[in-house]
């Protein structure tokens, strides 16, 4: 299947380039599946958070407090092809084999079980093109909404209250599978070492805030390994001006948020920057691993405003995945 697909893609490159022998060597990055072979990936999303509160009315040695939080999601997802079409859409079944969320809170304390942990054993089916573009998100979108419903406490006199969750981290890992490959413009023409291209990715955060990051990808180098040729794709991030309207929203209606970030509002991003690296196996047509890192600084205000209090929030985030050996 892989050979037939490459022949067609190479022919398309020849048509576009004229096959005059003077063109720069280009690489075709395509997503490939083999019948009855399951690809199993481990996804980890972790962040360290510092909330810095300053009071102008207190003495200098007492005017600042720092509360530190951390939270981590570890998840294993298996992708099994159901129907392979090397010239069109391949149907894939994803199974969430395990999900674990851990948190630390300042001065102790505890929170309810994260809704994301109910994912264990859940499945969703999607279709993907040879260029890595997901064409059917319907079952994944349905699963995200189901998770959103589980994030709420049983409704009582206090109205709808949402517990902290890492659903946004699940979205960041699954909604944007193969983004670096699928976002290549004119993918059939191939790309050269040093070439750059643009995309957008989500920014998972612990508070209620929808933000996106502009991404610049670069094919940095191609490494020869025992597993095949590896495309090293570097990425850099900056804050995007808007969030695409088609991205999923797990929650509906009005509600209050519990936990440490239920006391703040009016979030404003002061600074955002980051970078990443991905290893994509050109010959096998699959992702081997990636690491994405960013730092984010925000300001906020208390839910019940106090004029002499200022709040700054620093977040260090890491998103990573790696292919597990079968």
Secondary structure, DSSP 8 states (H G I E B T S, - for coil): -HHHHHHHHHHHHHHHH---S-S---B-------TT-EEEEEEEEEEEEEEEEEETTS-GGGSEEEEEEEEEEEEEEEEEEEE--TTSEEEEEEEEEEEEEEEE-TTS------GGGGGTT-EEEEEEETTS-EEE-HHHHHHHHHHHHHTB---BTTB-EE----HHHHHHHHTTTTHHHHT-TTGGG-B-TT-EEEEEEE---SSS---EEEEEEEEEEEEEETTEEEEEEEEEEEE-S---TTS-----S--EE-SGGGSEEEEEEEEEEEEEEEEEETTTTEEEEEEEEEEEEEEEEESS--TTEEEEEEEEEEEEEEEE--
